[in-house]
Amino acid sequence: MKGGPDSCVLLTMSGVEKRFGGVVALGGVDLEVRAGEVHALLGENGAGKSTLMKVLSGAHALDAGECTLDGVPYAPSGPVDALKCGVAMIYQELNLAPELSVGQNVLLGREPRGKLGWIQANEARARVTKALAALGAEEIRPDTMVSSLGPGQRQLVEIARALVEDARLIVLDEPTSSLSAEDTQRLFEVVRRLTREGVAVIYISHFIEEVQEIGDRFTVLRDGETVGTGEVAETSLDDIVALMAGRNLDEFFPEVPHEAGEVLLELVGFAGEGLPKDASLSLRRGEILGVAGLVGAGRTELLRALFTLEPVRSGEVRIGGRPTPARTPRERLNQGVGLLSEDRKGEGLALELDLATNTTLSNMTPFAPGGWIRTGAQAAAVQKWIDRLGIRCTGPEQRTGDLSGGNQQKAALARLLHHDVDVLLLDEPTRGVDVGAKVEVYRVIGELAAAGKAILMVSSYLPELFGVCDRLCVMHRGVLGQARPVEEWTEEEVMSEATRGAKEGAA
Amino acid sequence: MPKKFMALIGPFLGLLLVVALFGALEPSFLSTRNLMTVAIQTVIVGLGAIGMTFVIVSGGIDLSIGSVIALSSVVTALCAHAGLSPITSVAAGVAAGGLCGAVNGWLVTRLSIVPFIVTLGMMGIARGVAKWLSAEQTVTPSPEASDALAAFATKTATSPGIWITILLAVAMALVLKRTVFGTYTYALGSNEDTARLCGVPVERTKVWIYTLCGLFGGLGGVMTFARLSVGDPTTAIGKELDVIAAVVIGGASLAGGKGSILGSMVGALLMAALANGCNLTGVPNFVQEILIGSIIVAAVAVDRIRSRRR
């Protein structure tokens, strides 16, 4: 490691700003990371963590502020350049080629070459073995196919890739979100090993408990600004949560009075081919039921299986008291059930198409007698939803991909409203949505309940579940626990059931 | 609307440029007689491009259309040879194309094989069946029988072949832009998962799209027979690439979700005008091939640059 006047500080960022059009993603971030420490970067969804990391990896250039690495101005032109400077990113979605071997993945793009351009197999093998040994992961063999590894081992392969390039700063973005408890402990050991060697780790996570276990210092971001930093050991969990939330929750979640009516949707022993394993619930009209749980617990699969997008193994779905099976999304839509996808860009919306098509695609009959679309009537119908939901756009003919995340999400919601479904399956309805639009999404959800719709909502953001839902249940490893009124839960109880399962077992 | 208009400016400018260039080099290029020749030469690729536009907009590809044209020309000729009425012969030719398309669609959806492979297979199968039915020879019906159909391909302003193509292009442009089926086609190509989520009958729509493309290939085969007065199992080899080129020059994206019938028609006209102009001015065939190849790449490059700037 290079020495300097303050050799223990590795990375500094000060007054970093980044705007996208009119949206301020970062409005003044300060961050200081020391060599050999685990620095936790905390913040709610949309607080600016991802944008900050993209600045660090060179994917975004910054608009203002400065960045130094080892006291030298740091402005990478892209991820490859960042890695050359010794900064490696490990993303939530791992970037490995599954059909190549561990060794090929670790050295991808920087294979040791001989005179004729041939890969020097012995040298390559030695480097890979050394990197894996440095992680204490000797059991991963360099010639194993990555496709045969589990998520935990794949992550280690990614970290090995960073080590081969002598990374001095490794950024882990939500590293445990798809890991089992054992793999998580294994990862922590690796992180400790790395920091002993003087490598700095920026650890991004939602799980404050994890941060307390592994973190040395922390920085909290909120709405694109640094709002606090300190030593993990000297700060209480409550103080950190307060810094992250930073606002009066009552204003954040608009109160829309609604009342539960008759039971509309019932699941009895519902199970998919993989997940969920066992889910039973009953949902009333005018009621918002929240499903909490860890990523990978099977919450998304529950909604998707219910909507026929994943195979169902057993169990019964009752709508309005009658068993109501379905084979296609079209049948479910006709039964009055609609799904808001968690993957807005990949599945929820056809980004190349205009707002009008996206909003009305599931139900064009009202203005398409005989299959012939009356564009005037279609535009009028869409304009109604644009006004009602406050979608900021130039009109129904605007390309959906040109809208902001929040407005895209409103467009996806508008489709369910246009279809006038009775049961709304909402999967992470505010993911990737800015704060202002979040409040509006909450308001719409409340109004839907007030209008007698039944809402089943999956979210990984606990304050949102507590702020919006009437009842909550927790899914743990594919098994859905008992739903209870939201007043009877605490955040700690939800987290405990999410990580360890219900004490009494699912009823 | 202006953006959609902009997308068509490139192909139109290309067409104008080609027409102006050859008009200046060789005044007879602009004679009515020659322009009608260009039009009649556009008919077969143009008809294929109508069907192909639906397939490409939906995110698929149909490599079998050249073979389907040959098969349909053979079927039409065989029917005429057997003494069936011209109407029946035409219907049989179009139906043969439709059947190939339906099989393509069925294989793509039921076996979930990518369209490239399914239609590559059909390219061989349809060509083989055409040779089988015709015993590997050209099928020559009696002059009375072929004359009745040859009227389709006359080089006059009243040529039915040209008018049928124009009418069908207009009709199918409306189907693509203004019907639920057309919207589903765009939705499939733009994001198939979204289409599924919205309850679009993905499989059924795809089968119809490939069947439609087959029907237009079949009609192209009928027109081929009308021009040649024989059913030739070795005709239209490589025609599928001309058809795809016309659609791509017209602004469609092979990734799906983008394209228009008008654009594809301009693309087909541009290719025919270029071929005709090169022949008239005595430009060697190889120059023509280089030019068409360059135009395809340039058309897509222009499109890429435009979408990157957005």
Boltz contact constraints between the chains, C-beta under 6 A:
constraints:
  - contact:
      token1: [A, 329]
      token2: [B, 196]
      max_distance: 6.0
  - contact:
      token1: [A, 329]
      token2: [B, 197]
      max_distance: 6.0
  - contact:
      token1: [A, 329]
      token2: [B, 199]
      max_distance: 6.0
  - contact:
      token1: [A, 330]
      token2: [B, 199]
      max_distance: 6.0
  - contact:
      token1: [A, 333]
      token2: [B, 199]
      max_distance: 6.0
  - contact:
      token1: [A, 347]
      token2: [B, 193]
      max_distance: 6.0
  - contact:
      token1: [A, 347]
      token2: [B, 194]
      max_distance: 6.0
  - contact:
      token1: [A, 347]
      token2: [B, 197]
      max_distance: 6.0
  - contact:
      token1: [A, 349]
      token2: [B, 194]
      max_distance: 6.0
  - contact:
      token1: [A, 350]
      token2: [B, 187]
      max_distance: 6.0
  - contact:
      token1: [A, 350]
      token2: [B, 190]
      max_distance: 6.0
  - contact:
      token1: [A, 350]
      token2: [B, 191]
      max_distance: 6.0
  - contact:
      token1: [A, 350]
      token2: [B, 194]
      max_distance: 6.0
  - contact:
      token1: [A, 352]
      token2: [B, 190]
      max_distance: 6.0
  - contact:
      token1: [A, 352]
      token2: [B, 257]
      max_distance: 6.0
  - contact:
      token1: [A, 353]
      token2: [B, 190]
      max_distance: 6.0
  - contact:
      token1: [A, 357]
      token2: [B, 183]
      max_distance: 6.0
  - contact:
      token1: [A, 361]
      token2: [B, 187]
      max_distance: 6.0
  - contact:
      token1: [A, 361]
      token2: [B, 198]
      max_distance: 6.0
  - contact:
      token1: [A, 362]
      token2: [B, 198]
      max_distance: 6.0
  - contact:
      token1: [A, 362]
      token2: [B, 199]
      max_distance: 6.0
  - contact:
      token1: [A, 364]
      token2: [B, 180]
      max_distance: 6.0
  - contact:
      token1: [A, 368]
      token2: [B, 180]
      max_distance: 6.0
  - contact:
      token1: [A, 371]
      token2: [B, 179]
      max_distance: 6.0
  - contact:
      token1: [A, 371]
      token2: [B, 180]
      max_distance: 6.0
  - contact:
      token1: [A, 372]
      token2: [B, 179]
      max_distance: 6.0
  - contact:
      token1: [A, 373]
      token2: [B, 178]
      max_distance: 6.0
